[in-house]
Amino acid sequence: MAIVRVRVTPGASESAIGDWREGVLRVKVREKAERGRANEAVGRVLAGALGVPPSSVTLVRGATSREKAFAVEGLDDAEARRRLGAPMI
């Protein structure tokens, strides 16, 4: 299971995967941070970028914070980072 750390920008003009900064992926979503809508949207965006079903992506830390961690079932950390375009270390 992979863990992907993200920094979320809710209420953006478009939903998109951004760049990596210090091991944290930037993700913008259109949904506002109300009643978990932005968290759900981040899960869907990550699932699409990773090529896995949305049910495979679960929020594990940071429900009310901009900094979050998502678990991705079916991928290891290296494969998830590769699919998300992380810089090679």
Buried (B, 14 or more C-beta within 10 A) or exposed (E): EBEBBBBBBBEBEEBBBBEBEEEBBBBBBBBEBEEEBBBBBBBBBBBBBBEBEEEBBEBEEBEEEEEBBBBBEBBEEEEBBEBBEBEEE
